[in-house]
Amino acid sequence: MKKVYIRRKELNGYLPKEILSTARISIGSIYVGRQPLKGFEDEESKKHLRRILDVPPDHPSWPALEKNYWSSMSLKVPFEGVELDITLDDNGDAVNPQDYATFRWCQRHRQVATSKEEMDKSSHKKFYIYDPQEDLIKSNNKIKLSKDADKEFIKISSDADKMRRVLRVLTKQNTDKMTDMEIENTLYGQKSSNPGLFLKVSLDKNLDVRAEIEELIERGVLRKIGNQIIHEDETIGSDMTDTIVYFNNKKNSGAVNAMRAKLKTLA
């Protein structure tokens, strides 16, 4: 059985929370153009609504009944939310057609967000869909990501130079004066706070070049104006990705080696 919940944004006001929590707020029907918002279109509508409207799609009254169904659609959402059974059988038919139609309608409704995070970011969203199974998957994915980051951290912890490069790219800071212990501690904090970004940087095939460019910018061999990266009077890249392409191009090896030589004199 597949269940989701329609929940609402917490109400704020001068009344006690006990009273606000008992208020029944509704998601009402809205029109898109001259037609009411529908949860289904065309063949899907015929498949699922025939069991609700209790007439076949080729019946003369079907268009009027379908329009009336969606135009009168409303869902009262109490403080604890509304549970909807959206289970589909092996034939793709809804076990509970009314719940499934309501769910699909909510998915399209402009006041309903796909998650609490999305709702909280918008002043126009008053409700959100909570899917326990999806929430479980997201939580498990976060655990897997953290575990992968831990494995990568342990792997590179024996390579002090790589740790410095990763930290330089992550923080855009000069790591030359930091001890190995400081590098490890700081990088561990970066890994813990954003494991996804840590993995992305550490596994980047262009990590060495990226870190080198960051150091060249830091030492003034290269200049960064906006996203553009400039060497003397020449723009060598419109952004970091473009600059990496420039460094990896053998045709530019002479200019790149000259930058490296200048960097050594500043060490």
N, C-alpha and C positions, 0 to 999 in steps of 0.2 A: 504494500500500500504506500502510495506517495502522497504526502501531505505538505501543504505550505500554509503560511499564516499571513493574513493581512493585518498589519499593525499601524498605529497612528503616531503622529508626533505628539510629544508631551505638551499638554496645554499649560499656558502661563496666564496668570490673572490674579485678581485681588481675592478671589474666593479661596477657601481652604482646599488643600490638595485632595482631601477626602471627597469633596463635592465635585471638583474638577475631574477626578478619576472616574466618577459615575456618569459623566456626561456621555451621551451617545452621539457620536459624530458620523455623518454619512458621506459616502462617495456618491455623487449624483451623476445622472446622465448628462452628457455634453454633446454638442453638435460639431461636426466637422463639415464645414460648408453648409449644405442644406440637409445633410443626413446625420442621424445620430451615430455616435461612435459605436463601432461594432467590434466584437471580440473575434469574429471569424469573417472570412470573405469566401464567396463563391462555393466551391466544392466542400470546403470544411464546414461551412454554414449548413449546407444540406445534410452533411454527415451527422453533425452533432445536434442541430436544432430540431430535426424531425421528431426526436424523442421528447423534446420539451414542448413544442408547438402542437404535437399530436396530429399533424396533417402532413402528407407527402409534399416534397418540394414542387411538384407539378400542379398542386392544387391552386385554383384561382385566387384563393385568399392568402396564399403563402407570402407574397411581398408585403401586404398590409400587416399580417401577423408578425413577420420578422421585424419590420420597422417599429411596430408598437412594442415588441419585446425589448429592443435595445433602447428605445426612447424612454421607457419606464424603468430601466435598470437602475437599481440603487442598492447600496450595501452599507448597513449600519455597522460601525466599527467601535466596539466598546474598548475600555482601557486595556483589557487582556488580549484584544485582537480577535480575529475570526479565523477559524480553522476551515480549510478547504481541502476536500479529497480530489486530487487531480490524477488519480490512477487511470491508466489506459490498459485495456486488455490486450491479448495477443493480436487482435484484429485492428487495434488502434482506436477502439470505441471507448468513450469515457465511462467508467463505472458509475460515476455520479455526474450526469450531464450538466445539471444546474451549477454545481460547484466548478466544473471545468470551464463552462462558459463564463462564469463570473471571474475566474482566474485569468482567462485570456483577455477579457475586457479590462481588467485591472492592469495587465501588462501594457496595454495601449493608452491607458488614461494618463493625461498630463499631470495629474496631481499625485500619481503613484510612482514611487522610485523602485528601482530593482534591489536596493539595499538601504540599510539605515545610514550608511556613510554617504550615499548619494543624496538621500533626503536631507541630511543635516547640512549639506553644502548648498542647498537651494531653498530660497524663501517661497518658491511656488509649489514645492512638494510637501504634501501634508500626511502622506501615508507611504508605507513601503512593504515589499514582499519579503518575508523571512522564510527561507528554505533551509530547514535543519540539515538535510543531507548535503546541500551545497556548502553550508557553513562548516560541516564536518570535513568535507574535502579540502576547503580552503585552509582550515586549521592544520590538517595533515600535510598539505603542501608546504606550509610554513615550517613545520617540523623537519620535513625532508630537506628543505632549503638550508635550514640551520645546521643540520647534520652534514650536508655537503660542504658548507662553509667551514665547519670544524675540521673536516678531513683535509681540505685544501690548506687551512692554516697550519695544521700539523705538518703537512707535506713541505711547505715553504719555510717553516720555522728553522730548518737546518741550512737555509740559504740566506745569509744576512743581507747580501747585495740585492737579492730579489725583494726581500721584505722592504728595503729602503725604497726601491723603485715603486712598489705597490703603494706604499704610504705617501710618496711624493705625488703620485698621480691622484690618489684619493683626496688628499688634503691641500694640494698645491703649495706645500710648505717645504722649506729647506731642511732636509734631513741630515745634512753633512755633519752637523755638530751634535747630533743626538747619539747617545750610546746604543749599543745593540739591545740592551735591556729596555731602554726608553722606546726604541723602535718597536720591540715586541709587545710591550704593554699598550702603546698607543694603537698599534695595528689590531690588537685583540679587541680593543674598545670599538674600533671602526667595524670590525667583523661582526661583533655582537649587536651593534645598533642598526646595521644595514647589511645583512648577509648577502643579499642579492647583488648589491653594488660591489661588495668585496669580491665575490666570485667573478663577476663580469670583468673587473680590472685584473685580477690575478690570472685569469685564464685567457686574457686578451693576447692574441698572437703578436700584436704590435706593442706590447707592454714596454719593451726596451726602447723602441723609437719614441713612444709617447712620453716616457719618463725623461728621455734625453731632450726632447723639445721643451718640456716643462722647465728643465734646468737651464737651457739656453735662454728661455724667456726670463727666468729668475735672475740670471747673471747679466742680462742686458745685451746679449749677442743678438737675440731676436726681440722684436717688440710686438706687443699685442694691442691692437686698437679695435675695440668691439670684439668681433669674432675673428677678424683678419689677423694673420700673422705675417710680420714684415721683417725682411733682412735688408738692412741699409735702406735703400730707396725702392726695393722690389717687394711686392706682395707675393709671397711664395705659397700662400694658401688662404682661401676665403674662410676657413675654419680649421679646427684641429684635424679632422678627417682628411681634408684636402692637403694639409701640410704633411701628414703621414705619407700620403701618396707621393708627394714631392720627394721626401727623404728616401723612399723605397725605390724611386726611379734611378736606375744606374746612370742615366744621362746627366743627373744632377750631382753625381758623386764628387766632382771637383769642388763645387760650391759647399756641399755638406762637409767635406773634409776640412775646408777652410774655416768653417764655423767651429768644428771640433778643435782645430788647432788654436783658434782664438780662445775657446773655452779653457783650454789647458793653461794658457798664460794667466788666466784669472783665478785659477785654483789656489 
